[in-house]
Amino acid sequence: MESATNEASRKRMKPDVGEKQEDHISNGTVMEEITEKEQSEAIIVGSEEMELNISHILEKIERFTQLVSELLESGKSMFKELSNDFEERLIMIHKEQMEKWQEEIKELRLIDASNEEATALLSNARFLLQNPFSES
């Protein structure tokens, strides 16, 4: 009976500081478990949303990468085509210039040959004029 009264008085008495801490810790543990569950549920909900956002970003990355790849390929083909056109045009210009200079060389040779003929005729005429009596 004495133990029963001790327990009753104990129940009515203020709990010791140690008991308060134990209650608080046990209540805190329960509270922590509840908040962890809520957080994990929020994280799961947030994770689904986050995963959706991440998947959208990954799709954007994939599309952008594909676009860059296509641009690089089209740029390469464009530059190759331009390079070929440039090379052909440069060769054509060179060929035209060579033909032009070859024509100038031909004209100069014709002029030179004509000048040589004229010089020979003039030399003969001078010779004949200076020596009119040599033939007779």
PyMOL CGO cylinders between C-alpha atoms (Angstrom):
from pymol import cmd
from pymol.cgo import CYLINDER

trace = [
    CYLINDER, 0.00, 0.00, 0.00, 2.78, 2.26, 0.76, 0.3, 1, 1, 1, 1, 1, 1,
    CYLINDER, 2.78, 2.26, 0.76, 4.11, 1.68, -2.70, 0.3, 1, 1, 1, 1, 1, 1,
    CYLINDER, 4.11, 1.68, -2.70, 0.71, 2.60, -4.11, 0.3, 1, 1, 1, 1, 1, 1,
    CYLINDER, 0.71, 2.60, -4.11, 0.70, 5.87, -2.21, 0.3, 1, 1, 1, 1, 1, 1,
    CYLINDER, 0.70, 5.87, -2.21, 4.24, 6.52, -3.32, 0.3, 1, 1, 1, 1, 1, 1,
    CYLINDER, 4.24, 6.52, -3.32, 3.19, 6.04, -6.91, 0.3, 1, 1, 1, 1, 1, 1,
    CYLINDER, 3.19, 6.04, -6.91, 0.16, 8.27, -6.42, 0.3, 1, 1, 1, 1, 1, 1,
    CYLINDER, 0.16, 8.27, -6.42, 2.20, 10.99, -4.86, 0.3, 1, 1, 1, 1, 1, 1,
    CYLINDER, 2.20, 10.99, -4.86, 4.76, 10.57, -7.48, 0.3, 1, 1, 1, 1, 1, 1,
    CYLINDER, 4.76, 10.57, -7.48, 2.16, 11.09, -10.16, 0.3, 1, 1, 1, 1, 1, 1,
    CYLINDER, 2.16, 11.09, -10.16, 1.00, 14.27, -8.49, 0.3, 1, 1, 1, 1, 1, 1,
    CYLINDER, 1.00, 14.27, -8.49, 4.48, 15.63, -8.00, 0.3, 1, 1, 1, 1, 1, 1,
    CYLINDER, 4.48, 15.63, -8.00, 6.26, 17.63, -10.66, 0.3, 1, 1, 1, 1, 1, 1,
    CYLINDER, 6.26, 17.63, -10.66, 8.32, 15.43, -12.86, 0.3, 1, 1, 1, 1, 1, 1,
    CYLINDER, 8.32, 15.43, -12.86, 12.06, 15.65, -12.43, 0.3, 1, 1, 1, 1, 1, 1,
    CYLINDER, 12.06, 15.65, -12.43, 14.11, 17.48, -14.99, 0.3, 1, 1, 1, 1, 1, 1,
    CYLINDER, 14.11, 17.48, -14.99, 15.42, 14.13, -16.26, 0.3, 1, 1, 1, 1, 1, 1,
    CYLINDER, 15.42, 14.13, -16.26, 11.88, 12.85, -16.72, 0.3, 1, 1, 1, 1, 1, 1,
    CYLINDER, 11.88, 12.85, -16.72, 10.96, 16.05, -18.57, 0.3, 1, 1, 1, 1, 1, 1,
    CYLINDER, 10.96, 16.05, -18.57, 13.86, 15.57, -20.91, 0.3, 1, 1, 1, 1, 1, 1,
    CYLINDER, 13.86, 15.57, -20.91, 12.92, 11.94, -21.51, 0.3, 1, 1, 1, 1, 1, 1,
    CYLINDER, 12.92, 11.94, -21.51, 9.33, 12.91, -22.29, 0.3, 1, 1, 1, 1, 1, 1,
    CYLINDER, 9.33, 12.91, -22.29, 10.51, 15.72, -24.52, 0.3, 1, 1, 1, 1, 1, 1,
    CYLINDER, 10.51, 15.72, -24.52, 12.97, 13.44, -26.30, 0.3, 1, 1, 1, 1, 1, 1,
    CYLINDER, 12.97, 13.44, -26.30, 10.38, 10.73, -26.78, 0.3, 1, 1, 1, 1, 1, 1,
    CYLINDER, 10.38, 10.73, -26.78, 7.84, 13.31, -27.97, 0.3, 1, 1, 1, 1, 1, 1,
    CYLINDER, 7.84, 13.31, -27.97, 10.53, 14.88, -30.15, 0.3, 1, 1, 1, 1, 1, 1,
    CYLINDER, 10.53, 14.88, -30.15, 11.33, 11.52, -31.66, 0.3, 1, 1, 1, 1, 1, 1,
    CYLINDER, 11.33, 11.52, -31.66, 7.69, 11.00, -32.50, 0.3, 1, 1, 1, 1, 1, 1,
    CYLINDER, 7.69, 11.00, -32.50, 7.51, 14.52, -33.90, 0.3, 1, 1, 1, 1, 1, 1,
    CYLINDER, 7.51, 14.52, -33.90, 10.68, 13.94, -35.88, 0.3, 1, 1, 1, 1, 1, 1,
    CYLINDER, 10.68, 13.94, -35.88, 9.26, 10.73, -37.32, 0.3, 1, 1, 1, 1, 1, 1,
    CYLINDER, 9.26, 10.73, -37.32, 6.08, 12.56, -38.34, 0.3, 1, 1, 1, 1, 1, 1,
    CYLINDER, 6.08, 12.56, -38.34, 7.97, 15.44, -39.94, 0.3, 1, 1, 1, 1, 1, 1,
    CYLINDER, 7.97, 15.44, -39.94, 10.37, 13.04, -41.69, 0.3, 1, 1, 1, 1, 1, 1,
    CYLINDER, 10.37, 13.04, -41.69, 7.40, 11.18, -43.15, 0.3, 1, 1, 1, 1, 1, 1,
    CYLINDER, 7.40, 11.18, -43.15, 5.83, 14.46, -44.25, 0.3, 1, 1, 1, 1, 1, 1,
    CYLINDER, 5.83, 14.46, -44.25, 9.14, 15.62, -45.71, 0.3, 1, 1, 1, 1, 1, 1,
    CYLINDER, 9.14, 15.62, -45.71, 9.69, 12.35, -47.54, 0.3, 1, 1, 1, 1, 1, 1,
    CYLINDER, 9.69, 12.35, -47.54, 6.18, 12.60, -48.94, 0.3, 1, 1, 1, 1, 1, 1,
    CYLINDER, 6.18, 12.60, -48.94, 6.87, 16.20, -49.92, 0.3, 1, 1, 1, 1, 1, 1,
    CYLINDER, 6.87, 16.20, -49.92, 10.20, 15.13, -51.39, 0.3, 1, 1, 1, 1, 1, 1,
    CYLINDER, 10.20, 15.13, -51.39, 8.48, 12.40, -53.37, 0.3, 1, 1, 1, 1, 1, 1,
    CYLINDER, 8.48, 12.40, -53.37, 5.92, 14.89, -54.64, 0.3, 1, 1, 1, 1, 1, 1,
    CYLINDER, 5.92, 14.89, -54.64, 8.68, 17.41, -55.18, 0.3, 1, 1, 1, 1, 1, 1,
    CYLINDER, 8.68, 17.41, -55.18, 10.83, 14.73, -56.76, 0.3, 1, 1, 1, 1, 1, 1,
    CYLINDER, 10.83, 14.73, -56.76, 8.14, 13.85, -59.28, 0.3, 1, 1, 1, 1, 1, 1,
    CYLINDER, 8.14, 13.85, -59.28, 7.80, 17.51, -60.15, 0.3, 1, 1, 1, 1, 1, 1,
    CYLINDER, 7.80, 17.51, -60.15, 11.56, 17.90, -60.14, 0.3, 1, 1, 1, 1, 1, 1,
    CYLINDER, 11.56, 17.90, -60.14, 11.99, 14.82, -62.32, 0.3, 1, 1, 1, 1, 1, 1,
    CYLINDER, 11.99, 14.82, -62.32, 9.45, 16.23, -64.76, 0.3, 1, 1, 1, 1, 1, 1,
    CYLINDER, 9.45, 16.23, -64.76, 11.34, 19.54, -64.87, 0.3, 1, 1, 1, 1, 1, 1,
    CYLINDER, 11.34, 19.54, -64.87, 14.64, 17.72, -65.25, 0.3, 1, 1, 1, 1, 1, 1,
    CYLINDER, 14.64, 17.72, -65.25, 13.24, 15.58, -68.06, 0.3, 1, 1, 1, 1, 1, 1,
    CYLINDER, 13.24, 15.58, -68.06, 12.04, 18.76, -69.83, 0.3, 1, 1, 1, 1, 1, 1,
    CYLINDER, 12.04, 18.76, -69.83, 15.51, 20.26, -69.49, 0.3, 1, 1, 1, 1, 1, 1,
    CYLINDER, 15.51, 20.26, -69.49, 17.10, 17.06, -70.75, 0.3, 1, 1, 1, 1, 1, 1,
    CYLINDER, 17.10, 17.06, -70.75, 14.75, 17.12, -73.75, 0.3, 1, 1, 1, 1, 1, 1,
    CYLINDER, 14.75, 17.12, -73.75, 15.76, 20.72, -74.41, 0.3, 1, 1, 1, 1, 1, 1,
    CYLINDER, 15.76, 20.72, -74.41, 19.42, 19.71, -74.18, 0.3, 1, 1, 1, 1, 1, 1,
    CYLINDER, 19.42, 19.71, -74.18, 18.83, 16.84, -76.60, 0.3, 1, 1, 1, 1, 1, 1,
    CYLINDER, 18.83, 16.84, -76.60, 16.98, 19.08, -79.10, 0.3, 1, 1, 1, 1, 1, 1,
    CYLINDER, 16.98, 19.08, -79.10, 19.65, 21.79, -78.82, 0.3, 1, 1, 1, 1, 1, 1,
    CYLINDER, 19.65, 21.79, -78.82, 22.42, 19.24, -79.28, 0.3, 1, 1, 1, 1, 1, 1,
    CYLINDER, 22.42, 19.24, -79.28, 20.64, 17.86, -82.33, 0.3, 1, 1, 1, 1, 1, 1,
    CYLINDER, 20.64, 17.86, -82.33, 20.20, 21.38, -83.71, 0.3, 1, 1, 1, 1, 1, 1,
    CYLINDER, 20.20, 21.38, -83.71, 23.88, 22.19, -83.18, 0.3, 1, 1, 1, 1, 1, 1,
    CYLINDER, 23.88, 22.19, -83.18, 24.85, 18.91, -84.84, 0.3, 1, 1, 1, 1, 1, 1,
    CYLINDER, 24.85, 18.91, -84.84, 22.63, 19.66, -87.84, 0.3, 1, 1, 1, 1, 1, 1,
    CYLINDER, 22.63, 19.66, -87.84, 24.00, 23.21, -88.07, 0.3, 1, 1, 1, 1, 1, 1,
    CYLINDER, 24.00, 23.21, -88.07, 27.55, 21.90, -87.96, 0.3, 1, 1, 1, 1, 1, 1,
    CYLINDER, 27.55, 21.90, -87.96, 26.84, 19.39, -90.71, 0.3, 1, 1, 1, 1, 1, 1,
    CYLINDER, 26.84, 19.39, -90.71, 25.08, 21.95, -92.90, 0.3, 1, 1, 1, 1, 1, 1,
    CYLINDER, 25.08, 21.95, -92.90, 27.86, 24.46, -92.21, 0.3, 1, 1, 1, 1, 1, 1,
    CYLINDER, 27.86, 24.46, -92.21, 30.49, 21.91, -93.17, 0.3, 1, 1, 1, 1, 1, 1,
    CYLINDER, 30.49, 21.91, -93.17, 28.70, 21.07, -96.40, 0.3, 1, 1, 1, 1, 1, 1,
    CYLINDER, 28.70, 21.07, -96.40, 28.14, 24.76, -97.14, 0.3, 1, 1, 1, 1, 1, 1,
    CYLINDER, 28.14, 24.76, -97.14, 31.81, 25.58, -96.55, 0.3, 1, 1, 1, 1, 1, 1,
    CYLINDER, 31.81, 25.58, -96.55, 32.87, 22.58, -98.60, 0.3, 1, 1, 1, 1, 1, 1,
    CYLINDER, 32.87, 22.58, -98.60, 30.61, 23.71, -101.44, 0.3, 1, 1, 1, 1, 1, 1,
    CYLINDER, 30.61, 23.71, -101.44, 31.87, 27.29, -101.12, 0.3, 1, 1, 1, 1, 1, 1,
    CYLINDER, 31.87, 27.29, -101.12, 35.44, 26.02, -101.02, 0.3, 1, 1, 1, 1, 1, 1,
    CYLINDER, 35.44, 26.02, -101.02, 34.88, 23.99, -104.19, 0.3, 1, 1, 1, 1, 1, 1,
    CYLINDER, 34.88, 23.99, -104.19, 33.21, 26.97, -105.90, 0.3, 1, 1, 1, 1, 1, 1,
    CYLINDER, 33.21, 26.97, -105.90, 36.05, 29.25, -104.78, 0.3, 1, 1, 1, 1, 1, 1,
    CYLINDER, 36.05, 29.25, -104.78, 38.66, 26.80, -106.04, 0.3, 1, 1, 1, 1, 1, 1,
    CYLINDER, 38.66, 26.80, -106.04, 36.90, 26.41, -109.40, 0.3, 1, 1, 1, 1, 1, 1,
    CYLINDER, 36.90, 26.41, -109.40, 36.51, 30.18, -109.79, 0.3, 1, 1, 1, 1, 1, 1,
    CYLINDER, 36.51, 30.18, -109.79, 40.13, 30.82, -108.84, 0.3, 1, 1, 1, 1, 1, 1,
    CYLINDER, 40.13, 30.82, -108.84, 41.31, 28.20, -111.34, 0.3, 1, 1, 1, 1, 1, 1,
    CYLINDER, 41.31, 28.20, -111.34, 39.06, 29.76, -113.99, 0.3, 1, 1, 1, 1, 1, 1,
    CYLINDER, 39.06, 29.76, -113.99, 40.48, 33.24, -113.29, 0.3, 1, 1, 1, 1, 1, 1,
    CYLINDER, 40.48, 33.24, -113.29, 44.00, 31.85, -113.50, 0.3, 1, 1, 1, 1, 1, 1,
    CYLINDER, 44.00, 31.85, -113.50, 43.23, 30.08, -116.77, 0.3, 1, 1, 1, 1, 1, 1,
    CYLINDER, 43.23, 30.08, -116.77, 41.64, 33.22, -118.26, 0.3, 1, 1, 1, 1, 1, 1,
    CYLINDER, 41.64, 33.22, -118.26, 44.63, 35.35, -117.21, 0.3, 1, 1, 1, 1, 1, 1,
    CYLINDER, 44.63, 35.35, -117.21, 47.10, 32.84, -118.66, 0.3, 1, 1, 1, 1, 1, 1,
    CYLINDER, 47.10, 32.84, -118.66, 45.17, 32.80, -121.96, 0.3, 1, 1, 1, 1, 1, 1,
    CYLINDER, 45.17, 32.80, -121.96, 45.14, 36.60, -121.99, 0.3, 1, 1, 1, 1, 1, 1,
    CYLINDER, 45.14, 36.60, -121.99, 48.91, 36.79, -121.44, 0.3, 1, 1, 1, 1, 1, 1,
    CYLINDER, 48.91, 36.79, -121.44, 49.53, 34.06, -124.01, 0.3, 1, 1, 1, 1, 1, 1,
    CYLINDER, 49.53, 34.06, -124.01, 47.53, 36.15, -126.50, 0.3, 1, 1, 1, 1, 1, 1,
    CYLINDER, 47.53, 36.15, -126.50, 49.61, 39.22, -125.60, 0.3, 1, 1, 1, 1, 1, 1,
    CYLINDER, 49.61, 39.22, -125.60, 52.79, 37.21, -126.14, 0.3, 1, 1, 1, 1, 1, 1,
    CYLINDER, 52.79, 37.21, -126.14, 51.53, 36.12, -129.60, 0.3, 1, 1, 1, 1, 1, 1,
    CYLINDER, 51.53, 36.12, -129.60, 50.69, 39.72, -130.49, 0.3, 1, 1, 1, 1, 1, 1,
    CYLINDER, 50.69, 39.72, -130.49, 54.12, 40.90, -129.34, 0.3, 1, 1, 1, 1, 1, 1,
    CYLINDER, 54.12, 40.90, -129.34, 55.82, 38.18, -131.42, 0.3, 1, 1, 1, 1, 1, 1,
    CYLINDER, 55.82, 38.18, -131.42, 53.74, 39.19, -134.47, 0.3, 1, 1, 1, 1, 1, 1,
    CYLINDER, 53.74, 39.19, -134.47, 54.64, 42.84, -133.92, 0.3, 1, 1, 1, 1, 1, 1,
    CYLINDER, 54.64, 42.84, -133.92, 58.29, 41.86, -133.43, 0.3, 1, 1, 1, 1, 1, 1,
    CYLINDER, 58.29, 41.86, -133.43, 58.28, 39.78, -136.62, 0.3, 1, 1, 1, 1, 1, 1,
    CYLINDER, 58.28, 39.78, -136.62, 56.59, 42.64, -138.49, 0.3, 1, 1, 1, 1, 1, 1,
    CYLINDER, 56.59, 42.64, -138.49, 59.15, 45.09, -137.09, 0.3, 1, 1, 1, 1, 1, 1,
    CYLINDER, 59.15, 45.09, -137.09, 61.99, 42.78, -138.11, 0.3, 1, 1, 1, 1, 1, 1,
    CYLINDER, 61.99, 42.78, -138.11, 60.59, 42.63, -141.65, 0.3, 1, 1, 1, 1, 1, 1,
    CYLINDER, 60.59, 42.63, -141.65, 60.20, 46.41, -141.73, 0.3, 1, 1, 1, 1, 1, 1,
    CYLINDER, 60.20, 46.41, -141.73, 63.74, 46.84, -140.39, 0.3, 1, 1, 1, 1, 1, 1,
    CYLINDER, 63.74, 46.84, -140.39, 65.08, 44.47, -143.03, 0.3, 1, 1, 1, 1, 1, 1,
    CYLINDER, 65.08, 44.47, -143.03, 63.23, 46.34, -145.81, 0.3, 1, 1, 1, 1, 1, 1,
    CYLINDER, 63.23, 46.34, -145.81, 64.45, 49.67, -144.53, 0.3, 1, 1, 1, 1, 1, 1,
    CYLINDER, 64.45, 49.67, -144.53, 68.01, 48.38, -144.27, 0.3, 1, 1, 1, 1, 1, 1,
    CYLINDER, 68.01, 48.38, -144.27, 67.83, 47.13, -147.83, 0.3, 1, 1, 1, 1, 1, 1,
    CYLINDER, 67.83, 47.13, -147.83, 66.33, 50.43, -149.01, 0.3, 1, 1, 1, 1, 1, 1,
    CYLINDER, 66.33, 50.43, -149.01, 69.07, 52.39, -147.20, 0.3, 1, 1, 1, 1, 1, 1,
    CYLINDER, 69.07, 52.39, -147.20, 71.69, 50.15, -148.63, 0.3, 1, 1, 1, 1, 1, 1,
    CYLINDER, 71.69, 50.15, -148.63, 70.25, 50.67, -152.14, 0.3, 1, 1, 1, 1, 1, 1,
    CYLINDER, 70.25, 50.67, -152.14, 70.00, 54.41, -151.62, 0.3, 1, 1, 1, 1, 1, 1,
    CYLINDER, 70.00, 54.41, -151.62, 73.55, 54.67, -150.35, 0.3, 1, 1, 1, 1, 1, 1,
    CYLINDER, 73.55, 54.67, -150.35, 74.98, 52.46, -153.11, 0.3, 1, 1, 1, 1, 1, 1,
    CYLINDER, 74.98, 52.46, -153.11, 72.91, 53.21, -156.20, 0.3, 1, 1, 1, 1, 1, 1,
    CYLINDER, 72.91, 53.21, -156.20, 75.73, 52.34, -158.59, 0.3, 1, 1, 1, 1, 1, 1,
    CYLINDER, 75.73, 52.34, -158.59, 76.73, 49.01, -157.24, 0.3, 1, 1, 1, 1, 1, 1,
    CYLINDER, 76.73, 49.01, -157.24, 74.20, 47.09, -159.25, 0.3, 1, 1, 1, 1, 1, 1,
    CYLINDER, 74.20, 47.09, -159.25, 75.16, 48.44, -162.61, 0.3, 1, 1, 1, 1, 1, 1,
]
cmd.load_cgo(trace, "trace")
